[in-house]
Amino acid sequence: MKLTSAIVAVVALVAATGQVEARNCKKGTVYCGKTLRSIATGRNYDPVMAATGHTDNNDLFDCTDDDGNIRFVMHCNNGCVDSNAWTNDWCK
């Protein structure tokens, strides 16, 4: 009986863990590099940003799809403003 209870508890824990939603960028939203790094739980944006040739916290990126893919938009010479994780960031 104890073994059955333990198995049920482990299965419930694994099922709950599997329901944690990964967060990526939101399609059509513009993000500062620092914002991408702070919101990402679905992927590590450092190598994705590096693939664009732009890794600065003050670089702006457009989220191109719901899978979290991004494209470089521009570098913010005077700094990048993080509005929040789900609305467009912008250059100062």
C-alpha positions as CSV (number, residue, x, y, z in Angstrom):
1,M,0.0,0.0,0.0
2,K,2.8,2.4,0.9
3,L,4.5,1.6,-2.4
4,T,1.4,2.4,-4.4
5,S,1.0,5.7,-2.6
6,A,4.6,6.6,-3.3
7,I,4.2,5.8,-7.0
8,V,1.0,7.9,-7.2
9,A,2.8,10.8,-5.5
10,V,5.7,10.6,-8.0
11,V,3.5,10.4,-11.0
12,A,1.5,13.4,-9.8
13,L,4.7,15.4,-9.3
14,V,6.0,14.5,-12.7
15,A,2.7,15.5,-14.3
16,A,2.6,18.8,-12.5
17,T,6.2,19.5,-13.5
18,G,5.4,18.8,-17.1
19,Q,2.7,21.4,-17.1
20,V,5.1,24.3,-16.5
21,E,4.9,26.5,-19.5
22,A,8.0,27.7,-21.2
23,R,8.1,31.4,-21.9
24,N,9.6,32.8,-25.0
25,C,9.1,36.2,-26.7
26,K,5.7,37.1,-28.0
27,K,5.3,37.3,-31.8
28,G,5.3,40.9,-33.1
29,T,6.8,42.4,-30.0
30,V,10.1,44.2,-29.8
31,Y,12.5,43.5,-27.0
32,C,15.8,44.8,-25.6
33,G,18.5,42.2,-25.3
34,K,18.3,42.4,-21.5
35,T,14.5,41.8,-21.6
36,L,14.9,38.7,-23.8
37,R,17.4,37.3,-21.3
38,S,15.1,38.0,-18.3
39,I,11.9,36.5,-19.7
40,A,13.3,33.4,-21.4
41,T,12.4,30.2,-19.7
42,G,11.7,28.3,-22.9
43,R,15.1,29.0,-24.5
44,N,18.4,30.5,-23.8
45,Y,18.6,33.7,-26.0
46,D,22.3,34.2,-25.7
47,P,23.2,31.8,-28.6
48,V,20.2,33.0,-30.6
49,M,21.3,36.7,-30.2
50,A,24.9,35.7,-31.0
51,A,23.7,34.1,-34.2
52,T,22.4,37.5,-35.3
53,G,25.8,39.1,-34.5
54,H,24.3,41.3,-31.8
55,T,24.5,40.4,-28.1
56,D,24.4,43.7,-26.3
57,N,21.7,44.4,-23.7
58,N,20.9,47.6,-25.6
59,D,20.2,45.8,-28.9
60,L,16.5,45.7,-30.0
61,F,15.1,42.5,-31.4
62,D,11.7,41.7,-33.0
63,C,10.1,38.4,-32.1
64,T,9.2,36.8,-35.5
65,D,7.0,33.9,-34.4
66,D,5.5,32.1,-31.4
67,D,8.4,29.7,-31.2
68,G,10.6,32.5,-29.9
69,N,12.7,33.2,-33.0
70,I,14.1,36.7,-33.2
71,R,15.7,39.1,-35.7
72,F,17.9,42.1,-34.9
73,V,16.3,45.5,-35.4
74,M,18.8,48.1,-34.2
75,H,21.3,49.1,-31.5
76,C,20.1,51.7,-29.0
77,N,23.1,54.1,-28.6
78,N,21.6,55.8,-25.6
79,G,20.2,52.7,-23.9
80,C,17.2,50.4,-24.3
81,V,14.0,50.9,-22.3
82,D,12.4,47.7,-20.9
83,S,8.7,48.5,-20.9
84,N,7.7,45.1,-19.6
85,A,7.9,41.5,-20.9
86,W,4.8,41.7,-23.1
87,T,4.8,45.2,-24.7
88,N,7.4,46.8,-27.0
89,D,10.7,48.0,-25.6
90,W,12.3,51.1,-27.2
91,C,15.5,53.1,-27.5
92,K,16.0,56.1,-25.2
